[in-house]
Amino acid sequence: MESTLSSVLGPEDKAVDGGGTEYLSRNPSNLDDVVARVRLGGPDALRIAAENAQRAQREWAQVPAPVRGRVVAGLGRLVEANKESLAKLVTREIGKPYAEALGEVQEIVDTCDFFLGEGRRLYGQTVPSEMPDKQLFTFRVPVGVAAVITAGNFPVAVPSWYLVPALLCGNAVVWKPAEYAAASARAVAELAWRAGVPKGVLNLVYADGESTFAGLEAALEAGTVNKVGFTGSSAVGTRVGELCGRHLQSPCLELGGKNPMVVAPDANLDLAVEGALFSGWGTAGQRCTSLGNLIVHRDVHDEFVSRLDGALRSAAIGDPTGEVLYGPLLDQKFADGFESVLETIADHHRVLGSDAVGRISESAPRKGFQGDPSTGLYYHPVLLDGLRPDDHVFRQETFGPIVGVSTFDTLDEAIELGNAPGYGLSAAVYTTDPATAFRFRQGIGAGMVSVNNSTSGAEAHLPFGGNGRSGNGSRQSGIWVLDQFTRWQSLNWDFSGKLQKAQMDVDTV
Ligand code: UN1
């Protein structure tokens, strides 16, 4: 194994120097704490990295899949051995509560565990032929070079959903992480290199948005990128999709969500309140799977809203190294985005959840806040009652600690409200009636549905992905992602010793 892998290391094994403007990745719970200083690459960075990757990929594809499986399993073991320090880095760099950061790191380990086995499977098929003395086969073939562009809200787990299967399938990767999660990304890449992934096979590139697009366009034009994986907003994902479409490529897009949670009249309300609290305000609402719209049956509306309001007012918020429901927003850009969402709160909304709206500060304090709110990007939780389907907060992903409530009378109406924003990532229903659960599953347009559980927190071996504005139907995780990183090749092998013609030499009885 050692020699097979070391032969992959070669002249391609060179880092791409960003060489451009300096970017400071800051701790969002203490903005004076600079976690990483990186030089962002210009438009050439991604293009050059893709050329390096293309050269390295040819040899990597020759490494037997079970051996590649052992390499990704080695990454899993290294991540496990460094679990606490990686989680601490994630908490420091993006403000995710430490318990959640540990869970996120575990998700990499789970992903690596799963794909160790796939290295020994990666099955093709034997297929019967129409003709005698002829055998047909199918093989999975690596796509080549995957460009992976990831968001920073899940700075280590979500990238691993691309990196691990892409590498396992015999591809090289150019990874462009979110710059505000630069240090977390670097740590994962470092562990992957240490686990035996050659540097030319996994290339880390830092670049701003426009340079990324320019570099990606050049690489697609040159044919050095053969698959694009993108996790981020629906707006940027649409642009990625258009660019890929012009080059006849179908990207793997994991975009935003406006994930509904329906509370049926027979729901266990304590469970539903707990589920809503975690789904909507956990991670400060900054998961693509975060709860967006609460859709509550008229009969239980008042009771549910008052219990949820109480739970929000007593929830622990603050320093993410402690035990809190949520910490700061990811980065200044996200704080600015959330402030503009707050501006769309309308007169017909009943504002609940806190005594104040906006940044937590000395002039707008929060009782029981853990730590010093003045150093970080901390925001009051907002629960908006009386949402209407044409409200901005009802239709758009908000990516912050805000959830709106609307009311329904019939299940059909609840499903219609759930589907109305046009996203389709995750959805949940709280009910004790199996028929309601099944009907909800059938009617809702989400790729992932939960019954009596959170909209967020999908497990690492189920298909992950959405429909509509949430993506192009591609799925990550489990065996389903193999179709993103391999293409089917068929083999038609004739041992009859004569030219047999399909459709023409077939005896039909
Ligand atoms: C994301 O926010 O991009 O299902 C992914 C979840 C996590 C992944 C979220 N396992 O909430």
Boltz pocket constraint, residues with backbone or C-beta under 6 A from the ligand:
constraints:
  - pocket:
      binder: B
      contacts: [[A, 153], [A, 154], [A, 158], [A, 231], [A, 286], [A, 287], [A, 288], [A, 289], [A, 455], [A, 456], [A, 457], [A, 458], [A, 459]]
      max_distance: 6.0
